[in-house]
Every structure is written in C-alpha cells, then in structure tokens.
Amino acid sequence: MLLLLFFVFLIQFFTYWIFEPLASFCEYVLEIRMFPIIALIGLIFLFSEKNIEQN
C-alpha cells in the first residue's frame, strides 16, 4: 500500500513539475487584461478575406 502511495505521489509530482510552467503561461496569456487583444485577433482572423470562399 505504501509503495502504491509512493508511485502516485511520484506521478503527481512529475506531472506538476512538467505542466506547471505551461499552465502558468496560459494563465498569464488568458487573463482578463489580455482577453481584448486575443478576441480582436480572433475576430480579424475570422472575418479576413482569406477565409471567405469566393464562388
């Protein structure tokens, strides 16, 4: 049982160690103060002429 708990702790530790910087970066980029810029870029990309099919 202790061996199983040790492996679970080890997996959680390495998962946190690997993905915490990525999660921290995403949290910073997607903060409310950055959201208008991201939304504006998304709208420009959505309504750009390259994406409109011309028949």
C-alpha positions, 0 to 999 in steps of 0.5 A, spaced: 500 500 500 505 504 501 509 503 495 502 504 491 502 511 495 509 512 493 508 511 485 502 516 485 505 521 489 511 520 484 506 521 478 503 527 481 509 530 482 512 529 475 506 531 472 506 538 476 513 539 475 512 538 467 505 542 466 506 547 471 510 552 467 505 551 461 499 552 465 502 558 468 503 561 461 496 560 459 494 563 465 498 569 464 496 569 456 488 568 458 487 573 463 482 578 463 487 584 461 489 580 455 482 577 453 481 584 448 487 583 444 486 575 443 478 576 441 480 582 436 485 577 433 480 572 433 475 576 430 480 579 424 482 572 423 475 570 422 472 575 418 479 576 413 478 575 406 482 569 406 477 565 409 471 567 405 470 562 399 469 566 393 464 562 388 
